[in-house]
Amino acid sequence: MPRQWDEKPAKFEEALAGVTASGSVSQKAERVIMEAKRGVDPMREMRIPVPEGLPAALKMSEAEFAAEARFLLAAKLYELGRVPAGLAAELAGLDRLTFLASLVRYGVPAINLRGEEITREIEAARKVGEG
């Protein structure tokens, strides 16, 4: 049985198309993501087949397994820079701070800056320290 979206999330795909090769999110993608967060595009459901008995083998209830799967998907998308923390938290079904605090359980850094962003943040901190 192939894995597929029950209903193709066009807005989400539009947002992901706005992610640049460096992993940063374009302004258009950020706008689409913010519209999704404001409820312009409601959450969709996705079905993923899993082997029968997998939750039990992991000593989890069906609900615990589903919550864990949602969190892991959100964490990986955040780690890759494909979605911002707020949207990842929403996908995980958590508030932003709880999501960020929970990332440490899986070795995912809560601060997700890449190359140029790190340099900009360091320079901004230096300017604040000098001023």
ABEGO torsion letter per residue (X at the ends): XBBBBABBBAAAAAAAAABBAAGBBBAAAAAAAAAAAAGABBBBBBBBBBBBGAAAAAGBBAAAAAAAAAAAAAAAAAAAGABBAAAAAAAAGBBAAAAAAAAAAAGBBABBBBGAAAAAAAAAAAAAAAX
